[in-house]
Amino acid sequence: MGDIPWPTALFAAFTYDRGLVFGTYTRFAYNATSGIVTTVSGVAGGTQVPYLGSIAIDGFPPARSAAAHGPIFEADGYLVTLTAHDDPTGLIEIRSEMARLVTIELPASATNISVLSAPGLMRASTVSFTIDGEEARLFLGTGSFNVTGTRVLAGMASPDLLVFKSVPPASTNKAEWRAVLDAISAGQVVAELDLVATSDGHWLQNPARYRIDVAAWPLAVRPREASVQVDTLRPGGAIVLFAFDPRTMPTNGSAQISVSANGKALNRSDDPLTLFYTFDSVARNASFTLLPLPGTVMAVYLPSLAAVSIDIVSLPPAAPAPAFDAGSEAAVIAALAIVSVAAARMLRRKPT
């Protein structure tokens, strides 16, 4: 669509053929009969990391044919949807409308496997692990994990959201990506929307949820400006990530980013850690910060996520001010005219 140079730093596009889901950043096999996913790998150039051996969802008779559209691969089962993203983090979402068990087999090479439970927070449990030095995590909304060796059992509640996400392989921004994963684990970052404007007036999108009740979708996306909507029925504040390619939302030179929520301008913070780790029990105003990640990536904190319209604009550098404004220029011209006339009269009076 349009003139998008694939792949972008934000996402690329899947192909799905005879059970193989092949992307620039994510690759795996899908069994259309059982709904089982196997050999989930993250890819960065010549580096390929086998993050997950398999994902088996109980009670998943495929409800319709799986399909790939741009950066999204989606497969529906009975009251459950599996969504994979061809993005650098290898994101996979499993949204279930009923309680069920999901069995995840990690590769034998998985190390540093740990489980973090946080009852009472928006995010119930997290499993973190390392494959060949590369970090990845599993997040579960309200259910619980049980880990035995390299087998992870995710007991999903009704409804619930199970998410896989990694630090991009061979990334030079590992600390920043790790901070994002930490914020998701803590329930601070609840959704993400990646957007790329096309030359024909449309856009490509890669939306992700990290909390099942939160939705974020674009209303309009053009070079240097975007309007999006965020909504939830749950009270309280949280952070939504917005990412653009540099052509859609440039920040080069002295271009400035402006963000407003429901028509009110947001203050910019230069401290992402404070934005990520200040919990909602502490009163704070809406604000945003730019993250040092590929593209133009911003974290927007909203005290309420209910019915929020967000406008994001990249303001071009101001044109240099003229040496004289219109009034000053006219005055100078008039003064020069007077001097010229006076000089002419003096020359005419000069005796010969």
C-alpha positions in Angstrom: 0.0 0.0 0.0 1.4 3.4 -0.9 5.1 3.6 -1.0 6.1 1.9 2.2 9.7 0.7 2.2 9.5 -2.8 3.7 10.5 -3.6 6.2 10.1 -0.6 8.5 11.8 -0.4 11.9 8.4 -0.9 13.5 7.0 -3.9 11.7 7.0 -5.8 8.4 4.5 -8.2 6.7 3.8 -11.9 7.1 3.3 -14.5 4.4 1.3 -17.7 5.3 1.7 -20.7 3.1 1.1 -24.4 3.9 1.4 -24.0 7.6 4.5 -21.8 7.6 4.1 -18.2 8.9 7.1 -16.3 7.5 8.0 -12.7 8.5 11.0 -10.4 8.6 11.1 -10.4 12.4 9.0 -13.4 13.4 8.7 -17.0 12.0 6.8 -20.1 13.2 4.7 -23.0 12.0 0.9 -23.2 12.5 -1.2 -26.4 12.5 -4.6 -25.5 11.0 -6.2 -28.7 12.4 -5.1 -28.4 16.0 -4.3 -24.7 16.3 -0.9 -25.6 17.8 2.0 -23.2 17.1 5.5 -24.5 16.9 9.1 -23.2 16.5 8.5 -19.6 17.3 11.7 -17.7 16.3 12.8 -14.0 16.5 14.9 -12.8 13.6 17.3 -9.9 13.2 19.4 -9.9 10.1 21.5 -13.1 10.3 20.5 -13.8 13.9 17.6 -16.2 14.6 16.6 -17.0 18.2 14.2 -20.0 18.9 12.2 -18.5 21.7 9.3 -21.0 22.0 9.2 -24.7 21.1 5.4 -24.8 21.0 2.1 -23.2 22.1 -0.9 -25.5 22.6 -4.2 -23.9 23.6 -6.8 -26.3 25.2 -10.2 -26.4 23.6 -9.0 -24.7 20.3 -10.8 -26.2 17.4 -10.1 -23.7 14.7 -13.3 -21.6 14.1 -12.3 -20.3 10.7 -9.2 -20.3 8.4 -6.2 -18.5 9.8 -4.9 -15.6 7.7 -2.1 -13.1 7.5 -2.7 -9.4 6.7 0.4 -7.2 6.7 2.1 -7.4 10.1 -0.8 -9.5 11.7 -1.3 -13.3 11.6 -4.6 -14.2 13.3 -6.2 -17.6 14.1 -9.6 -18.0 15.8 -10.6 -20.9 18.0 -13.6 -21.5 20.3 -13.8 -18.2 22.3 -10.1 -17.6 21.8 -8.0 -15.7 19.3 -4.2 -16.1 18.7 -2.6 -13.0 17.1 1.0 -12.9 16.1 2.9 -9.7 15.0 5.8 -9.4 12.6 7.6 -6.8 14.7 11.1 -6.8 16.2 9.8 -8.0 19.6 8.0 -11.1 18.1 4.8 -10.2 19.9 2.1 -12.9 20.3 -1.3 -12.3 22.0 -3.8 -15.0 23.1 -7.2 -13.5 24.1 -9.6 -16.0 25.7 -13.2 -15.4 26.7 -13.3 -18.5 29.0 -11.0 -20.1 31.5 -8.6 -22.5 29.8 -5.0 -23.9 30.0 -2.2 -23.0 27.6 0.9 -25.2 27.5 4.1 -23.5 26.4 7.2 -25.5 25.8 10.4 -23.5 26.0 13.5 -24.8 24.2 16.0 -27.0 26.1 18.5 -24.1 25.9 16.2 -21.8 28.0 18.0 -20.4 31.1 17.2 -18.0 33.9 13.6 -19.0 34.0 11.8 -17.2 36.8 8.2 -16.5 37.8 7.0 -13.2 39.2 3.5 -13.0 40.7 1.9 -9.7 41.7 -1.6 -10.2 43.1 -3.7 -7.2 43.1 -1.9 -5.4 40.3 -3.2 -5.1 36.7 -0.7 -7.8 35.7 -1.0 -11.0 37.7 2.1 -13.0 36.6 5.2 -12.8 34.5 7.6 -15.5 33.3 11.0 -14.3 32.2 13.7 -16.4 30.5 16.8 -16.2 28.3 17.6 -18.0 25.0 21.2 -17.7 23.8 21.6 -14.5 25.8 18.4 -13.0 24.4 15.6 -12.0 26.9 11.9 -12.8 26.6 8.8 -12.7 28.8 5.3 -14.2 29.1 2.7 -12.0 30.6 -0.7 -13.2 32.0 -3.4 -10.8 33.0 -5.4 -12.4 35.8 -4.5 -16.1 35.7 -1.4 -17.8 37.0 1.7 -19.6 35.7 3.0 -23.0 36.8 6.6 -23.8 35.6 8.2 -27.2 35.6 11.6 -27.3 33.9 11.1 -25.8 30.5 7.3 -26.4 30.5 5.1 -23.4 31.3 1.4 -23.9 32.1 -0.7 -20.7 31.8 -4.0 -21.0 33.6 -6.0 -18.3 31.9 -9.0 -16.8 33.7 -12.3 -15.8 32.1 -11.6 -13.5 30.3 -7.8 -13.2 30.1 -4.9 -12.2 28.0 -1.6 -14.1 27.6 1.2 -12.2 25.9 4.7 -13.2 24.6 7.2 -10.4 23.9 11.0 -10.3 23.7 13.9 -7.8 23.7 14.6 -7.7 19.9 17.6 -10.0 19.0 20.9 -8.2 18.6 19.3 -4.9 19.5 21.5 -2.0 20.5 18.8 -0.7 22.8 18.5 -3.6 25.1 18.2 -1.6 28.3 15.4 0.6 26.9 13.5 -2.5 25.6 14.0 -4.2 29.0 12.5 -1.1 30.7 9.4 -1.4 28.4 9.0 -5.1 29.4 9.4 -4.2 33.0 6.6 -1.6 32.7 4.3 -4.1 31.0 5.0 -6.6 33.7 4.1 -3.9 36.3 0.8 -3.2 34.6 2.0 0.3 33.7 2.1 0.0 29.9 -1.3 -1.4 28.8 -1.4 -0.9 25.0 0.7 0.0 21.9 -0.1 1.4 18.5 2.5 1.4 15.7 1.5 3.6 12.7 3.0 4.3 9.3 1.4 6.9 6.9 1.2 6.0 3.2 1.5 8.3 0.2 -2.1 7.6 -0.8 -3.6 9.2 2.3 -4.1 5.9 4.2 -1.9 4.2 6.9 -0.7 0.8 8.1 -1.1 -0.1 11.7 0.2 -2.7 14.2 -2.0 -2.5 17.3 -1.3 -4.5 20.5 -3.0 -4.9 23.8 -1.2 -5.7 27.1 -4.4 -5.4 29.1 -7.5 -7.1 27.8 -9.9 -4.2 28.6 -7.9 -1.5 26.8 -8.4 -0.5 23.2 -6.5 2.0 21.1 -7.2 2.7 17.4 -6.3 5.4 14.8 -8.7 7.9 13.5 -6.5 9.7 11.0 -2.8 9.4 10.2 -0.9 11.8 7.9 2.7 12.9 7.7 3.5 14.9 10.8 0.1 14.4 12.5 -2.0 11.6 13.9 -5.3 11.3 15.8 -6.0 8.2 17.8 -8.7 7.1 20.3 -8.1 5.2 23.6 -10.9 3.7 25.7 -11.6 1.3 28.6 -14.4 0.7 31.1 -11.9 0.3 34.0 -11.0 3.3 36.1 -7.5 4.5 36.7 -4.5 5.7 34.7 -1.8 3.9 32.7 0.6 4.3 29.8 0.0 3.8 26.1 2.9 3.5 23.6 2.7 5.2 20.2 5.3 4.5 17.6 5.8 6.0 14.1 8.3 5.7 11.4 10.5 8.8 10.9 8.8 9.8 7.7 5.4 9.9 9.4 6.5 11.6 12.6 9.9 13.2 12.1 11.9 14.5 15.0 15.1 15.4 13.1 16.7 18.8 13.4 14.6 21.2 15.5 11.2 19.6 14.9 9.1 19.5 18.0 6.6 16.8 19.1 3.3 18.1 20.5 0.8 15.8 22.2 -2.7 16.7 23.4 -5.5 14.6 25.1 -9.1 15.7 24.7 -7.8 19.1 23.4 -5.5 19.8 26.3 -1.7 19.9 25.7 0.4 17.4 27.6 3.6 18.3 29.3 6.7 16.6 28.1 8.9 14.7 30.5 12.5 13.9 29.8 12.6 11.1 32.5 11.1 7.8 31.1 11.9 6.0 34.3 9.7 8.3 36.4 6.9 7.9 33.8 7.2 4.1 33.9 7.7 3.5 37.6 5.4 6.0 39.3 2.3 4.0 40.1 -1.2 5.3 39.8 -1.6 5.6 43.6 0.6 8.7 43.2 -1.4 11.7 41.8 0.0 13.0 38.6 -1.0 14.7 35.4 -1.1 13.5 31.9 2.3 13.7 30.3 4.5 12.1 27.6 8.1 11.2 26.9 10.1 10.2 23.8 11.8 6.8 24.1 15.3 6.2 22.6 14.0 3.3 20.4 14.0 2.9 16.6 11.5 5.2 14.9 9.6 7.9 16.8 8.4 6.2 20.0 6.5 7.9 22.8 5.0 6.8 26.1 1.9 8.7 27.0 0.6 8.6 30.5 -3.2 9.2 31.0 -4.8 9.6 34.4 -7.9 8.0 32.8 -8.1 5.8 29.8 -11.8 6.2 29.3 -12.9 7.9 26.0 -9.6 9.8 25.3 -8.9 11.5 22.0 -5.2 12.0 21.4 -3.6 14.2 18.8 0.1 13.9 18.0 1.8 16.5 15.8 5.4 17.0 14.6 5.9 20.7 14.3 8.4 21.6 11.6 11.3 24.0 12.4 10.2 27.6 12.5 11.2 29.7 9.4 14.0 32.1 10.2 12.7 35.6 11.1 13.3 38.3 8.4 15.9 41.0 9.2 13.0 43.6 9.0 9.3 43.1 9.4 7.0 44.8 6.9 6.6 47.9 8.9 10.3 48.4 9.6 11.1 47.8 5.9 8.6 50.5 4.8 10.1 52.9 7.3 13.6 52.3 6.1 12.6 52.8 2.5 10.8 56.1 3.3 13.9 57.3 5.3 16.2 56.5 2.3 13.8 58.4 0.0 14.0 61.5 2.2 17.7 61.3 2.4 17.9 60.9 -1.3 15.7 64.0 -2.0 17.6 66.1 0.5 20.9 65.2 -1.1 19.6 66.1 -4.5 18.5 69.5 -3.3 21.9 70.2 -1.8 23.7 69.3 -5.0 21.5 71.6 -7.0 22.3 74.6 -4.7 26.0 74.1 -4.8 27.7 77.2 -6.5 29.6 76.6 -9.7 
